[in-house]
Amino acid sequence: MELRRRTNGGRRESGAFLLGEAGAPSTIRQFIFYDDVDPGALDSGIVLIDGRRLGALWKICRDEGMTVVADVHVHPGSFRQSPSDKANPIIAEANHLALILPDFAGGPNLPGRIGVHRYLGNRRWRDESDRLFPPFHVGTYLWS
């Protein structure tokens, strides 16, 4: 998995923006890795994105007719948010979803083992990791 490869042998976090259409559920169509938007985003070991680099991401969204529906990043252990995650949302917009994969995305990412955190604004979050149904769909729906 590319997220794991970008951890540089488990020495740093990695992550990506998930692009698609917002809705209930939202649909993910594409992803853009943090360090492709900001080459220095992973240099400190944790994710720190220079906001001046986000213009390229917004241009992709405009050109493709999509929005950032969530972001995902990896942690060395748990899928719970760190104090840094809580204080520094990647996208500081109410209802944005931040997903966290444990063990640098090296193990099975089964339901109940993926962090799903909804940003409420003003540095407040709601942990939705135990929801029965995911808040988005990846791929294409097949109707019979």
C-alpha positions in Angstrom: 0.0 0.0 0.0 1.3 3.4 -1.0 0.5 5.0 2.4 2.7 2.5 4.1 5.5 2.9 1.6 5.5 6.7 2.2 6.2 6.2 5.9 9.8 5.6 5.0 10.1 2.3 6.8 7.8 3.3 9.6 9.8 6.4 10.5 7.1 8.9 9.8 3.4 9.4 9.2 1.9 9.7 5.7 -1.5 10.6 4.4 -3.7 11.7 1.5 -6.7 13.8 0.6 -9.7 11.9 -0.5 -11.5 13.6 -3.4 -15.0 13.0 -4.7 -18.6 14.1 -4.2 -20.0 15.0 -0.8 -23.3 13.4 0.2 -24.8 10.7 2.3 -22.8 8.7 1.7 -20.0 10.7 0.1 -18.3 9.1 -2.9 -14.5 8.9 -3.1 -13.1 9.0 -6.6 -9.5 10.0 -6.3 -6.8 10.6 -3.8 -3.8 13.0 -3.6 -1.0 12.2 -1.2 0.0 15.0 1.2 3.6 15.0 0.1 2.6 15.4 -3.5 0.8 18.6 -2.6 3.5 19.7 -0.2 6.9 17.9 -0.6 7.9 18.9 2.9 4.7 17.7 4.6 6.2 14.6 6.1 9.7 15.8 6.9 9.1 16.3 10.7 7.7 12.8 11.2 4.2 14.0 11.7 2.0 15.6 9.1 2.5 19.4 8.7 1.1 20.9 5.5 2.1 24.4 4.5 -1.2 26.1 3.7 0.4 28.0 0.9 0.7 24.7 -1.0 -3.0 23.9 -1.0 -3.7 26.0 -4.1 -2.7 23.0 -6.2 -5.2 20.8 -4.4 -8.0 23.3 -4.9 -7.2 23.6 -8.6 -7.5 19.8 -9.0 -10.8 19.9 -7.2 -12.1 22.7 -9.5 -10.8 21.1 -12.7 -12.2 17.7 -11.9 -15.5 19.0 -10.3 -14.8 17.3 -7.0 -14.3 18.4 -3.4 -12.1 17.0 -0.5 -14.6 14.7 1.2 -12.1 13.4 3.8 -8.4 12.9 4.6 -6.6 9.8 5.8 -3.3 9.5 7.6 -1.4 6.7 9.4 -0.2 6.4 13.0 2.5 4.1 14.4 0.1 2.4 16.8 -3.5 3.3 17.5 -6.2 4.8 15.2 -7.0 7.4 17.9 -6.3 11.0 17.4 -3.2 12.5 18.8 -3.3 15.9 20.6 -1.6 17.3 17.5 -4.4 15.9 15.3 -7.0 17.5 17.4 -5.3 20.9 17.6 -4.4 21.0 13.9 -7.1 19.6 11.5 -5.8 19.1 8.0 -9.1 20.7 6.7 -10.5 23.0 9.3 -14.1 22.9 8.0 -17.1 21.7 10.0 -18.1 18.1 9.1 -14.8 17.2 7.5 -13.8 13.6 8.1 -10.3 12.6 9.2 -9.5 8.9 8.9 -6.6 7.3 10.8 -5.1 3.9 9.9 -3.1 2.2 12.7 0.3 0.5 12.5 1.4 2.7 9.6 -1.3 1.0 7.5 0.6 -2.3 7.8 -2.2 -4.5 9.1 -5.7 -5.3 8.2 -7.8 -2.2 8.2 -11.0 -3.8 9.3 -14.2 -2.0 10.5 -13.7 -1.0 14.2 -9.9 -0.6 13.6 -10.1 2.5 11.5 -10.3 5.9 13.2 -13.2 8.0 11.8 -13.2 11.5 13.3 -15.6 14.3 12.3 -14.5 17.9 12.7 -17.1 20.0 14.4 -15.3 23.3 14.3 -13.4 25.3 17.0 -11.0 22.4 17.5 -13.8 20.1 18.6 -14.2 16.6 17.2 -16.6 13.7 17.3 -15.2 10.1 17.2 -17.4 8.1 14.8 -15.1 5.1 14.6 -17.7 2.7 15.9 -20.5 3.6 13.4 -22.1 0.6 11.8 -22.1 2.1 8.3 -19.2 4.0 6.7 -19.8 7.7 5.8 -18.7 7.2 2.2 -18.6 4.8 -0.7 -15.4 3.9 -2.6 -16.0 2.8 -6.2 -19.2 2.4 -8.2 -22.6 1.3 -7.0 -24.0 -1.7 -8.9 -27.8 -1.6 -9.2 -29.7 -4.8 -10.2 
